[in-house]
Amino acid sequence: MSILSIDSPAARSINKFVQMIYVGLLWFLCSIPILTAGAATAAMYEVLLKMTKDQEGAIGTAFFRGFKANLKVSLPVWIPILLAEIIFGVNLFYYAVLGGGDFLVQSIVFGLLLVLTMTLYGFVFPVMARFENTAAGTFRMALVLALRNPGWAVVIAVIQALTAFICWGFMYFPLLFIMGIFGYAQAAIFNRIFDPLIERGEIVETNQTHDA
């Protein structure tokens, strides 16, 4: 098979990478109002969770279907996370940067709180994307899965922190595309977490937007 063939491994890899960029751009555009970022993140994971299994179909259609379905239900989940990240982030900046090194304990505490919030963020929206639940139920399931999978939780935390670090270092420009790439890596992890639980009947996949 020629390397230039559309069915070659190289061509499929390039196509997959372009699709990740496309999903990341859709996420960015739909997150601009800030309040819709939760729905955009859930929609992104709806696409990426399938993309890691080569089941994504029409990406734009699937993304906007997921965005519309999660627009209202995401607000009670996204707003508390957003507020927590702002509060912890501002306090971390104040103590760690403006404090000049005189507030080590406070810097560590708010740094840990921010990392924990980002980790929860990393779990909540894949859960929302794949399972139908209340806001409280989504938070609870995300927390339980994080506690039951501490190794993967650390990996997710590192990816979240790396995303924030890269975007901060390059004045947020990577947000135009990086969410699709890092989101794909996280989606692959969550399929490894979700699928065995679904197969064993421990959790039930009930989010109908996947099959609509």
PyMOL commands that place a pseudoatom at each C-alpha (Angstrom):
pseudoatom trace, name=CA, resn=MET, resi=1, chain=A, elem=C, hetatm=0, pos=[0.000, 0.000, 0.000]
pseudoatom trace, name=CA, resn=SER, resi=2, chain=A, elem=C, hetatm=0, pos=[1.371, 3.382, -1.028]
pseudoatom trace, name=CA, resn=ILE, resi=3, chain=A, elem=C, hetatm=0, pos=[2.111, 5.866, 1.734]
pseudoatom trace, name=CA, resn=LEU, resi=4, chain=A, elem=C, hetatm=0, pos=[0.060, 8.379, -0.307]
pseudoatom trace, name=CA, resn=SER, resi=5, chain=A, elem=C, hetatm=0, pos=[-3.026, 6.157, -0.311]
pseudoatom trace, name=CA, resn=ILE, resi=6, chain=A, elem=C, hetatm=0, pos=[-5.967, 7.471, 1.717]
pseudoatom trace, name=CA, resn=ASP, resi=7, chain=A, elem=C, hetatm=0, pos=[-6.096, 4.093, 3.458]
pseudoatom trace, name=CA, resn=SER, resi=8, chain=A, elem=C, hetatm=0, pos=[-2.441, 4.076, 4.462]
pseudoatom trace, name=CA, resn=PRO, resi=9, chain=A, elem=C, hetatm=0, pos=[-1.575, 4.318, 8.187]
pseudoatom trace, name=CA, resn=ALA, resi=10, chain=A, elem=C, hetatm=0, pos=[0.129, 7.672, 7.570]
pseudoatom trace, name=CA, resn=ALA, resi=11, chain=A, elem=C, hetatm=0, pos=[-2.911, 9.136, 5.797]
pseudoatom trace, name=CA, resn=ARG, resi=12, chain=A, elem=C, hetatm=0, pos=[-5.273, 7.852, 8.501]
pseudoatom trace, name=CA, resn=SER, resi=13, chain=A, elem=C, hetatm=0, pos=[-3.046, 9.344, 11.199]
pseudoatom trace, name=CA, resn=ILE, resi=14, chain=A, elem=C, hetatm=0, pos=[-2.973, 12.725, 9.455]
pseudoatom trace, name=CA, resn=ASN, resi=15, chain=A, elem=C, hetatm=0, pos=[-6.747, 12.634, 8.991]
pseudoatom trace, name=CA, resn=LYS, resi=16, chain=A, elem=C, hetatm=0, pos=[-7.234, 11.779, 12.661]
pseudoatom trace, name=CA, resn=PHE, resi=17, chain=A, elem=C, hetatm=0, pos=[-4.980, 14.656, 13.695]
pseudoatom trace, name=CA, resn=VAL, resi=18, chain=A, elem=C, hetatm=0, pos=[-6.901, 17.088, 11.478]
pseudoatom trace, name=CA, resn=GLN, resi=19, chain=A, elem=C, hetatm=0, pos=[-10.151, 15.859, 13.031]
pseudoatom trace, name=CA, resn=MET, resi=20, chain=A, elem=C, hetatm=0, pos=[-8.758, 16.544, 16.523]
pseudoatom trace, name=CA, resn=ILE, resi=21, chain=A, elem=C, hetatm=0, pos=[-7.889, 20.091, 15.451]
pseudoatom trace, name=CA, resn=TYR, resi=22, chain=A, elem=C, hetatm=0, pos=[-11.377, 20.526, 14.027]
pseudoatom trace, name=CA, resn=VAL, resi=23, chain=A, elem=C, hetatm=0, pos=[-13.031, 19.364, 17.246]
pseudoatom trace, name=CA, resn=GLY, resi=24, chain=A, elem=C, hetatm=0, pos=[-10.765, 21.688, 19.231]
pseudoatom trace, name=CA, resn=LEU, resi=25, chain=A, elem=C, hetatm=0, pos=[-11.773, 24.635, 17.048]
pseudoatom trace, name=CA, resn=LEU, resi=26, chain=A, elem=C, hetatm=0, pos=[-15.458, 23.827, 17.491]
pseudoatom trace, name=CA, resn=TRP, resi=27, chain=A, elem=C, hetatm=0, pos=[-14.906, 23.654, 21.254]
pseudoatom trace, name=CA, resn=PHE, resi=28, chain=A, elem=C, hetatm=0, pos=[-13.129, 27.028, 21.220]
pseudoatom trace, name=CA, resn=LEU, resi=29, chain=A, elem=C, hetatm=0, pos=[-15.828, 28.793, 19.206]
pseudoatom trace, name=CA, resn=CYS, resi=30, chain=A, elem=C, hetatm=0, pos=[-18.650, 27.396, 21.325]
pseudoatom trace, name=CA, resn=SER, resi=31, chain=A, elem=C, hetatm=0, pos=[-16.798, 28.268, 24.559]
pseudoatom trace, name=CA, resn=ILE, resi=32, chain=A, elem=C, hetatm=0, pos=[-16.360, 31.967, 23.791]
pseudoatom trace, name=CA, resn=PRO, resi=33, chain=A, elem=C, hetatm=0, pos=[-19.459, 32.987, 25.816]
pseudoatom trace, name=CA, resn=ILE, resi=34, chain=A, elem=C, hetatm=0, pos=[-17.790, 31.226, 28.818]
pseudoatom trace, name=CA, resn=LEU, resi=35, chain=A, elem=C, hetatm=0, pos=[-21.118, 30.028, 30.240]
pseudoatom trace, name=CA, resn=THR, resi=36, chain=A, elem=C, hetatm=0, pos=[-21.459, 27.643, 27.288]
pseudoatom trace, name=CA, resn=ALA, resi=37, chain=A, elem=C, hetatm=0, pos=[-17.990, 26.157, 27.819]
pseudoatom trace, name=CA, resn=GLY, resi=38, chain=A, elem=C, hetatm=0, pos=[-19.438, 23.289, 29.862]
pseudoatom trace, name=CA, resn=ALA, resi=39, chain=A, elem=C, hetatm=0, pos=[-21.789, 22.251, 27.062]
pseudoatom trace, name=CA, resn=ALA, resi=40, chain=A, elem=C, hetatm=0, pos=[-18.962, 22.630, 24.546]
pseudoatom trace, name=CA, resn=THR, resi=41, chain=A, elem=C, hetatm=0, pos=[-16.694, 20.411, 26.647]
pseudoatom trace, name=CA, resn=ALA, resi=42, chain=A, elem=C, hetatm=0, pos=[-19.361, 17.721, 27.007]
pseudoatom trace, name=CA, resn=ALA, resi=43, chain=A, elem=C, hetatm=0, pos=[-20.016, 17.882, 23.251]
pseudoatom trace, name=CA, resn=MET, resi=44, chain=A, elem=C, hetatm=0, pos=[-16.293, 17.627, 22.564]
pseudoatom trace, name=CA, resn=TYR, resi=45, chain=A, elem=C, hetatm=0, pos=[-16.048, 14.460, 24.642]
pseudoatom trace, name=CA, resn=GLU, resi=46, chain=A, elem=C, hetatm=0, pos=[-19.137, 12.976, 23.002]
pseudoatom trace, name=CA, resn=VAL, resi=47, chain=A, elem=C, hetatm=0, pos=[-17.263, 13.177, 19.697]
pseudoatom trace, name=CA, resn=LEU, resi=48, chain=A, elem=C, hetatm=0, pos=[-13.818, 12.202, 21.006]
pseudoatom trace, name=CA, resn=LEU, resi=49, chain=A, elem=C, hetatm=0, pos=[-15.008, 9.204, 23.024]
pseudoatom trace, name=CA, resn=LYS, resi=50, chain=A, elem=C, hetatm=0, pos=[-16.320, 7.783, 19.760]
pseudoatom trace, name=CA, resn=MET, resi=51, chain=A, elem=C, hetatm=0, pos=[-13.397, 9.021, 17.695]
pseudoatom trace, name=CA, resn=THR, resi=52, chain=A, elem=C, hetatm=0, pos=[-10.942, 6.928, 19.707]
pseudoatom trace, name=CA, resn=LYS, resi=53, chain=A, elem=C, hetatm=0, pos=[-12.982, 3.902, 18.524]
pseudoatom trace, name=CA, resn=ASP, resi=54, chain=A, elem=C, hetatm=0, pos=[-13.351, 5.200, 14.944]
pseudoatom trace, name=CA, resn=GLN, resi=55, chain=A, elem=C, hetatm=0, pos=[-17.097, 5.594, 15.437]
pseudoatom trace, name=CA, resn=GLU, resi=56, chain=A, elem=C, hetatm=0, pos=[-17.407, 9.375, 15.268]
pseudoatom trace, name=CA, resn=GLY, resi=57, chain=A, elem=C, hetatm=0, pos=[-19.408, 9.768, 12.026]
pseudoatom trace, name=CA, resn=ALA, resi=58, chain=A, elem=C, hetatm=0, pos=[-20.043, 13.355, 10.907]
pseudoatom trace, name=CA, resn=ILE, resi=59, chain=A, elem=C, hetatm=0, pos=[-18.034, 15.362, 13.442]
pseudoatom trace, name=CA, resn=GLY, resi=60, chain=A, elem=C, hetatm=0, pos=[-19.747, 18.732, 13.071]
pseudoatom trace, name=CA, resn=THR, resi=61, chain=A, elem=C, hetatm=0, pos=[-23.233, 17.218, 13.265]
pseudoatom trace, name=CA, resn=ALA, resi=62, chain=A, elem=C, hetatm=0, pos=[-22.336, 15.083, 16.287]
pseudoatom trace, name=CA, resn=PHE, resi=63, chain=A, elem=C, hetatm=0, pos=[-20.678, 17.995, 18.062]
pseudoatom trace, name=CA, resn=PHE, resi=64, chain=A, elem=C, hetatm=0, pos=[-23.569, 20.426, 17.690]
pseudoatom trace, name=CA, resn=ARG, resi=65, chain=A, elem=C, hetatm=0, pos=[-26.109, 17.739, 18.568]
pseudoatom trace, name=CA, resn=GLY, resi=66, chain=A, elem=C, hetatm=0, pos=[-24.201, 17.101, 21.797]
pseudoatom trace, name=CA, resn=PHE, resi=67, chain=A, elem=C, hetatm=0, pos=[-23.790, 20.827, 22.421]
pseudoatom trace, name=CA, resn=LYS, resi=68, chain=A, elem=C, hetatm=0, pos=[-27.529, 21.445, 22.098]
pseudoatom trace, name=CA, resn=ALA, resi=69, chain=A, elem=C, hetatm=0, pos=[-28.407, 18.439, 24.291]
pseudoatom trace, name=CA, resn=ASN, resi=70, chain=A, elem=C, hetatm=0, pos=[-26.029, 19.513, 27.075]
pseudoatom trace, name=CA, resn=LEU, resi=71, chain=A, elem=C, hetatm=0, pos=[-26.553, 23.284, 26.932]
pseudoatom trace, name=CA, resn=LYS, resi=72, chain=A, elem=C, hetatm=0, pos=[-28.973, 23.487, 29.884]
pseudoatom trace, name=CA, resn=VAL, resi=73, chain=A, elem=C, hetatm=0, pos=[-27.913, 20.437, 31.894]
pseudoatom trace, name=CA, resn=SER, resi=74, chain=A, elem=C, hetatm=0, pos=[-24.263, 21.527, 31.887]
pseudoatom trace, name=CA, resn=LEU, resi=75, chain=A, elem=C, hetatm=0, pos=[-24.823, 24.865, 33.664]
pseudoatom trace, name=CA, resn=PRO, resi=76, chain=A, elem=C, hetatm=0, pos=[-25.329, 23.468, 37.222]
pseudoatom trace, name=CA, resn=VAL, resi=77, chain=A, elem=C, hetatm=0, pos=[-22.114, 21.507, 36.733]
pseudoatom trace, name=CA, resn=TRP, resi=78, chain=A, elem=C, hetatm=0, pos=[-19.960, 24.035, 34.906]
pseudoatom trace, name=CA, resn=ILE, resi=79, chain=A, elem=C, hetatm=0, pos=[-20.727, 27.171, 36.951]
pseudoatom trace, name=CA, resn=PRO, resi=80, chain=A, elem=C, hetatm=0, pos=[-19.542, 25.759, 40.342]
pseudoatom trace, name=CA, resn=ILE, resi=81, chain=A, elem=C, hetatm=0, pos=[-16.368, 24.421, 38.709]
pseudoatom trace, name=CA, resn=LEU, resi=82, chain=A, elem=C, hetatm=0, pos=[-15.729, 27.749, 36.972]
pseudoatom trace, name=CA, resn=LEU, resi=83, chain=A, elem=C, hetatm=0, pos=[-16.216, 29.722, 40.188]
pseudoatom trace, name=CA, resn=ALA, resi=84, chain=A, elem=C, hetatm=0, pos=[-13.947, 27.343, 42.127]
pseudoatom trace, name=CA, resn=GLU, resi=85, chain=A, elem=C, hetatm=0, pos=[-11.212, 27.588, 39.495]
pseudoatom trace, name=CA, resn=ILE, resi=86, chain=A, elem=C, hetatm=0, pos=[-11.416, 31.392, 39.518]
pseudoatom trace, name=CA, resn=ILE, resi=87, chain=A, elem=C, hetatm=0, pos=[-11.305, 31.611, 43.327]
pseudoatom trace, name=CA, resn=PHE, resi=88, chain=A, elem=C, hetatm=0, pos=[-8.457, 29.122, 43.729]
pseudoatom trace, name=CA, resn=GLY, resi=89, chain=A, elem=C, hetatm=0, pos=[-6.557, 30.502, 40.733]
pseudoatom trace, name=CA, resn=VAL, resi=90, chain=A, elem=C, hetatm=0, pos=[-6.756, 34.112, 41.920]
pseudoatom trace, name=CA, resn=ASN, resi=91, chain=A, elem=C, hetatm=0, pos=[-5.670, 33.148, 45.427]
pseudoatom trace, name=CA, resn=LEU, resi=92, chain=A, elem=C, hetatm=0, pos=[-2.799, 31.052, 44.078]
pseudoatom trace, name=CA, resn=PHE, resi=93, chain=A, elem=C, hetatm=0, pos=[-1.627, 33.966, 41.926]
pseudoatom trace, name=CA, resn=TYR, resi=94, chain=A, elem=C, hetatm=0, pos=[-1.895, 36.364, 44.856]
pseudoatom trace, name=CA, resn=TYR, resi=95, chain=A, elem=C, hetatm=0, pos=[0.046, 34.201, 47.310]
pseudoatom trace, name=CA, resn=ALA, resi=96, chain=A, elem=C, hetatm=0, pos=[2.530, 32.516, 44.979]
pseudoatom trace, name=CA, resn=VAL, resi=97, chain=A, elem=C, hetatm=0, pos=[3.304, 35.374, 42.590]
pseudoatom trace, name=CA, resn=LEU, resi=98, chain=A, elem=C, hetatm=0, pos=[2.429, 38.644, 44.285]
pseudoatom trace, name=CA, resn=GLY, resi=99, chain=A, elem=C, hetatm=0, pos=[3.348, 37.328, 47.733]
pseudoatom trace, name=CA, resn=GLY, resi=100, chain=A, elem=C, hetatm=0, pos=[6.989, 37.081, 46.775]
pseudoatom trace, name=CA, resn=GLY, resi=101, chain=A, elem=C, hetatm=0, pos=[7.508, 33.673, 48.401]
pseudoatom trace, name=CA, resn=ASP, resi=102, chain=A, elem=C, hetatm=0, pos=[6.297, 34.733, 51.853]
pseudoatom trace, name=CA, resn=PHE, resi=103, chain=A, elem=C, hetatm=0, pos=[3.135, 32.621, 51.726]
pseudoatom trace, name=CA, resn=LEU, resi=104, chain=A, elem=C, hetatm=0, pos=[4.381, 29.119, 50.999]
pseudoatom trace, name=CA, resn=VAL, resi=105, chain=A, elem=C, hetatm=0, pos=[1.668, 27.291, 52.929]
pseudoatom trace, name=CA, resn=GLN, resi=106, chain=A, elem=C, hetatm=0, pos=[-1.132, 29.300, 51.338]
pseudoatom trace, name=CA, resn=SER, resi=107, chain=A, elem=C, hetatm=0, pos=[0.426, 28.806, 47.901]
pseudoatom trace, name=CA, resn=ILE, resi=108, chain=A, elem=C, hetatm=0, pos=[0.561, 25.028, 48.390]
pseudoatom trace, name=CA, resn=VAL, resi=109, chain=A, elem=C, hetatm=0, pos=[-3.002, 24.847, 49.706]
pseudoatom trace, name=CA, resn=PHE, resi=110, chain=A, elem=C, hetatm=0, pos=[-4.541, 26.851, 46.870]
pseudoatom trace, name=CA, resn=GLY, resi=111, chain=A, elem=C, hetatm=0, pos=[-2.314, 25.103, 44.343]
pseudoatom trace, name=CA, resn=LEU, resi=112, chain=A, elem=C, hetatm=0, pos=[-3.598, 21.717, 45.490]
pseudoatom trace, name=CA, resn=LEU, resi=113, chain=A, elem=C, hetatm=0, pos=[-7.202, 22.939, 45.529]
pseudoatom trace, name=CA, resn=LEU, resi=114, chain=A, elem=C, hetatm=0, pos=[-6.805, 24.220, 41.977]
pseudoatom trace, name=CA, resn=VAL, resi=115, chain=A, elem=C, hetatm=0, pos=[-5.281, 20.935, 40.783]
pseudoatom trace, name=CA, resn=LEU, resi=116, chain=A, elem=C, hetatm=0, pos=[-8.060, 18.937, 42.451]
pseudoatom trace, name=CA, resn=THR, resi=117, chain=A, elem=C, hetatm=0, pos=[-10.703, 21.153, 40.835]
pseudoatom trace, name=CA, resn=MET, resi=118, chain=A, elem=C, hetatm=0, pos=[-9.061, 20.773, 37.438]
pseudoatom trace, name=CA, resn=THR, resi=119, chain=A, elem=C, hetatm=0, pos=[-8.940, 17.001, 37.918]
pseudoatom trace, name=CA, resn=LEU, resi=120, chain=A, elem=C, hetatm=0, pos=[-12.648, 16.933, 38.785]
pseudoatom trace, name=CA, resn=TYR, resi=121, chain=A, elem=C, hetatm=0, pos=[-13.276, 19.062, 35.687]
pseudoatom trace, name=CA, resn=GLY, resi=122, chain=A, elem=C, hetatm=0, pos=[-11.344, 16.461, 33.720]
pseudoatom trace, name=CA, resn=PHE, resi=123, chain=A, elem=C, hetatm=0, pos=[-13.668, 13.689, 34.926]
pseudoatom trace, name=CA, resn=VAL, resi=124, chain=A, elem=C, hetatm=0, pos=[-17.032, 15.475, 35.071]
pseudoatom trace, name=CA, resn=PHE, resi=125, chain=A, elem=C, hetatm=0, pos=[-17.553, 16.247, 31.401]
pseudoatom trace, name=CA, resn=PRO, resi=126, chain=A, elem=C, hetatm=0, pos=[-16.603, 12.846, 29.967]
pseudoatom trace, name=CA, resn=VAL, resi=127, chain=A, elem=C, hetatm=0, pos=[-19.094, 11.407, 32.500]
pseudoatom trace, name=CA, resn=MET, resi=128, chain=A, elem=C, hetatm=0, pos=[-21.727, 13.909, 31.357]
pseudoatom trace, name=CA, resn=ALA, resi=129, chain=A, elem=C, hetatm=0, pos=[-20.970, 13.088, 27.720]
pseudoatom trace, name=CA, resn=ARG, resi=130, chain=A, elem=C, hetatm=0, pos=[-21.561, 9.367, 28.140]
pseudoatom trace, name=CA, resn=PHE, resi=131, chain=A, elem=C, hetatm=0, pos=[-24.083, 9.036, 30.974]
pseudoatom trace, name=CA, resn=GLU, resi=132, chain=A, elem=C, hetatm=0, pos=[-27.407, 10.720, 31.621]
pseudoatom trace, name=CA, resn=ASN, resi=133, chain=A, elem=C, hetatm=0, pos=[-27.604, 11.983, 35.189]
pseudoatom trace, name=CA, resn=THR, resi=134, chain=A, elem=C, hetatm=0, pos=[-28.448, 14.906, 37.452]
pseudoatom trace, name=CA, resn=ALA, resi=135, chain=A, elem=C, hetatm=0, pos=[-25.813, 17.535, 38.245]
pseudoatom trace, name=CA, resn=ALA, resi=136, chain=A, elem=C, hetatm=0, pos=[-25.279, 16.024, 41.703]
pseudoatom trace, name=CA, resn=GLY, resi=137, chain=A, elem=C, hetatm=0, pos=[-25.163, 12.538, 40.212]
pseudoatom trace, name=CA, resn=THR, resi=138, chain=A, elem=C, hetatm=0, pos=[-22.618, 13.607, 37.618]
pseudoatom trace, name=CA, resn=PHE, resi=139, chain=A, elem=C, hetatm=0, pos=[-20.369, 15.128, 40.295]
pseudoatom trace, name=CA, resn=ARG, resi=140, chain=A, elem=C, hetatm=0, pos=[-20.745, 12.032, 42.456]
pseudoatom trace, name=CA, resn=MET, resi=141, chain=A, elem=C, hetatm=0, pos=[-19.956, 9.607, 39.633]
pseudoatom trace, name=CA, resn=ALA, resi=142, chain=A, elem=C, hetatm=0, pos=[-16.947, 11.673, 38.544]
pseudoatom trace, name=CA, resn=LEU, resi=143, chain=A, elem=C, hetatm=0, pos=[-15.590, 11.767, 42.096]
pseudoatom trace, name=CA, resn=VAL, resi=144, chain=A, elem=C, hetatm=0, pos=[-16.100, 8.025, 42.625]
pseudoatom trace, name=CA, resn=LEU, resi=145, chain=A, elem=C, hetatm=0, pos=[-14.392, 7.181, 39.332]
pseudoatom trace, name=CA, resn=ALA, resi=146, chain=A, elem=C, hetatm=0, pos=[-11.458, 9.443, 40.169]
pseudoatom trace, name=CA, resn=LEU, resi=147, chain=A, elem=C, hetatm=0, pos=[-11.050, 7.820, 43.583]
pseudoatom trace, name=CA, resn=ARG, resi=148, chain=A, elem=C, hetatm=0, pos=[-11.353, 4.310, 42.122]
pseudoatom trace, name=CA, resn=ASN, resi=149, chain=A, elem=C, hetatm=0, pos=[-8.766, 5.079, 39.445]
pseudoatom trace, name=CA, resn=PRO, resi=150, chain=A, elem=C, hetatm=0, pos=[-6.057, 7.105, 41.234]
pseudoatom trace, name=CA, resn=GLY, resi=151, chain=A, elem=C, hetatm=0, pos=[-3.409, 6.329, 38.625]
pseudoatom trace, name=CA, resn=TRP, resi=152, chain=A, elem=C, hetatm=0, pos=[-5.541, 7.598, 35.771]
pseudoatom trace, name=CA, resn=ALA, resi=153, chain=A, elem=C, hetatm=0, pos=[-6.657, 10.539, 37.938]
pseudoatom trace, name=CA, resn=VAL, resi=154, chain=A, elem=C, hetatm=0, pos=[-3.010, 11.585, 38.257]
pseudoatom trace, name=CA, resn=VAL, resi=155, chain=A, elem=C, hetatm=0, pos=[-2.559, 11.317, 34.476]
pseudoatom trace, name=CA, resn=ILE, resi=156, chain=A, elem=C, hetatm=0, pos=[-5.688, 13.423, 33.898]
pseudoatom trace, name=CA, resn=ALA, resi=157, chain=A, elem=C, hetatm=0, pos=[-4.446, 15.994, 36.433]
pseudoatom trace, name=CA, resn=VAL, resi=158, chain=A, elem=C, hetatm=0, pos=[-1.087, 16.193, 34.632]
pseudoatom trace, name=CA, resn=ILE, resi=159, chain=A, elem=C, hetatm=0, pos=[-2.805, 16.673, 31.254]
pseudoatom trace, name=CA, resn=GLN, resi=160, chain=A, elem=C, hetatm=0, pos=[-5.064, 19.384, 32.698]
pseudoatom trace, name=CA, resn=ALA, resi=161, chain=A, elem=C, hetatm=0, pos=[-2.108, 21.170, 34.326]
pseudoatom trace, name=CA, resn=LEU, resi=162, chain=A, elem=C, hetatm=0, pos=[-0.043, 20.850, 31.140]
pseudoatom trace, name=CA, resn=THR, resi=163, chain=A, elem=C, hetatm=0, pos=[-2.873, 22.322, 29.094]
pseudoatom trace, name=CA, resn=ALA, resi=164, chain=A, elem=C, hetatm=0, pos=[-3.154, 25.285, 31.456]
pseudoatom trace, name=CA, resn=PHE, resi=165, chain=A, elem=C, hetatm=0, pos=[0.640, 25.765, 31.510]
pseudoatom trace, name=CA, resn=ILE, resi=166, chain=A, elem=C, hetatm=0, pos=[0.980, 25.726, 27.713]
pseudoatom trace, name=CA, resn=CYS, resi=167, chain=A, elem=C, hetatm=0, pos=[-1.941, 28.120, 27.238]
pseudoatom trace, name=CA, resn=TRP, resi=168, chain=A, elem=C, hetatm=0, pos=[-0.596, 30.470, 29.934]
pseudoatom trace, name=CA, resn=GLY, resi=169, chain=A, elem=C, hetatm=0, pos=[2.898, 30.411, 28.420]
pseudoatom trace, name=CA, resn=PHE, resi=170, chain=A, elem=C, hetatm=0, pos=[1.690, 31.169, 24.917]
pseudoatom trace, name=CA, resn=MET, resi=171, chain=A, elem=C, hetatm=0, pos=[-0.988, 33.711, 25.823]
pseudoatom trace, name=CA, resn=TYR, resi=172, chain=A, elem=C, hetatm=0, pos=[-3.880, 31.239, 25.376]
pseudoatom trace, name=CA, resn=PHE, resi=173, chain=A, elem=C, hetatm=0, pos=[-3.290, 30.846, 21.607]
pseudoatom trace, name=CA, resn=PRO, resi=174, chain=A, elem=C, hetatm=0, pos=[-3.059, 27.007, 21.923]
pseudoatom trace, name=CA, resn=LEU, resi=175, chain=A, elem=C, hetatm=0, pos=[-6.706, 26.961, 23.032]
pseudoatom trace, name=CA, resn=LEU, resi=176, chain=A, elem=C, hetatm=0, pos=[-7.504, 27.290, 19.333]
pseudoatom trace, name=CA, resn=PHE, resi=177, chain=A, elem=C, hetatm=0, pos=[-6.454, 23.683, 18.774]
pseudoatom trace, name=CA, resn=ILE, resi=178, chain=A, elem=C, hetatm=0, pos=[-4.943, 21.987, 21.828]
pseudoatom trace, name=CA, resn=MET, resi=179, chain=A, elem=C, hetatm=0, pos=[-8.211, 20.919, 23.453]
pseudoatom trace, name=CA, resn=GLY, resi=180, chain=A, elem=C, hetatm=0, pos=[-8.938, 18.494, 20.631]
pseudoatom trace, name=CA, resn=ILE, resi=181, chain=A, elem=C, hetatm=0, pos=[-5.493, 16.897, 20.899]
pseudoatom trace, name=CA, resn=PHE, resi=182, chain=A, elem=C, hetatm=0, pos=[-5.316, 16.610, 24.678]
pseudoatom trace, name=CA, resn=GLY, resi=183, chain=A, elem=C, hetatm=0, pos=[-9.028, 15.798, 24.796]
pseudoatom trace, name=CA, resn=TYR, resi=184, chain=A, elem=C, hetatm=0, pos=[-8.450, 12.839, 22.478]
pseudoatom trace, name=CA, resn=ALA, resi=185, chain=A, elem=C, hetatm=0, pos=[-5.789, 11.463, 24.821]
pseudoatom trace, name=CA, resn=GLN, resi=186, chain=A, elem=C, hetatm=0, pos=[-8.153, 11.836, 27.765]
pseudoatom trace, name=CA, resn=ALA, resi=187, chain=A, elem=C, hetatm=0, pos=[-11.038, 10.274, 25.833]
pseudoatom trace, name=CA, resn=ALA, resi=188, chain=A, elem=C, hetatm=0, pos=[-8.902, 7.179, 25.218]
pseudoatom trace, name=CA, resn=ILE, resi=189, chain=A, elem=C, hetatm=0, pos=[-8.269, 6.966, 28.965]
pseudoatom trace, name=CA, resn=PHE, resi=190, chain=A, elem=C, hetatm=0, pos=[-11.948, 7.342, 29.836]
pseudoatom trace, name=CA, resn=ASN, resi=191, chain=A, elem=C, hetatm=0, pos=[-12.967, 4.618, 27.415]
pseudoatom trace, name=CA, resn=ARG, resi=192, chain=A, elem=C, hetatm=0, pos=[-10.554, 2.340, 29.279]
pseudoatom trace, name=CA, resn=ILE, resi=193, chain=A, elem=C, hetatm=0, pos=[-12.292, 3.335, 32.525]
pseudoatom trace, name=CA, resn=PHE, resi=194, chain=A, elem=C, hetatm=0, pos=[-15.896, 3.286, 31.296]
pseudoatom trace, name=CA, resn=ASP, resi=195, chain=A, elem=C, hetatm=0, pos=[-16.016, 0.221, 29.047]
pseudoatom trace, name=CA, resn=PRO, resi=196, chain=A, elem=C, hetatm=0, pos=[-15.129, -2.458, 31.639]
pseudoatom trace, name=CA, resn=LEU, resi=197, chain=A, elem=C, hetatm=0, pos=[-17.664, -0.985, 34.081]
pseudoatom trace, name=CA, resn=ILE, resi=198, chain=A, elem=C, hetatm=0, pos=[-20.378, -0.981, 31.425]
pseudoatom trace, name=CA, resn=GLU, resi=199, chain=A, elem=C, hetatm=0, pos=[-19.538, -4.551, 30.384]
pseudoatom trace, name=CA, resn=ARG, resi=200, chain=A, elem=C, hetatm=0, pos=[-19.761, -5.713, 34.004]
pseudoatom trace, name=CA, resn=GLY, resi=201, chain=A, elem=C, hetatm=0, pos=[-23.073, -3.887, 34.452]
pseudoatom trace, name=CA, resn=GLU, resi=202, chain=A, elem=C, hetatm=0, pos=[-21.717, -1.633, 37.223]
pseudoatom trace, name=CA, resn=ILE, resi=203, chain=A, elem=C, hetatm=0, pos=[-22.852, 1.462, 35.340]
pseudoatom trace, name=CA, resn=VAL, resi=204, chain=A, elem=C, hetatm=0, pos=[-25.387, 1.829, 32.554]
pseudoatom trace, name=CA, resn=GLU, resi=205, chain=A, elem=C, hetatm=0, pos=[-24.857, 3.922, 29.459]
pseudoatom trace, name=CA, resn=THR, resi=206, chain=A, elem=C, hetatm=0, pos=[-28.127, 5.810, 29.110]
pseudoatom trace, name=CA, resn=ASN, resi=207, chain=A, elem=C, hetatm=0, pos=[-27.220, 9.054, 27.336]
pseudoatom trace, name=CA, resn=GLN, resi=208, chain=A, elem=C, hetatm=0, pos=[-29.382, 8.813, 24.217]
pseudoatom trace, name=CA, resn=THR, resi=209, chain=A, elem=C, hetatm=0, pos=[-27.577, 11.601, 22.354]
pseudoatom trace, name=CA, resn=HIS, resi=210, chain=A, elem=C, hetatm=0, pos=[-24.921, 9.060, 21.407]
pseudoatom trace, name=CA, resn=ASP, resi=211, chain=A, elem=C, hetatm=0, pos=[-27.349, 7.066, 19.348]
pseudoatom trace, name=CA, resn=ALA, resi=212, chain=A, elem=C, hetatm=0, pos=[-29.599, 9.807, 18.046]
for i in range(1, 212): cmd.bond("trace and resi %d" % i, "trace and resi %d" % (i + 1))
show_as sticks, trace
zoom trace
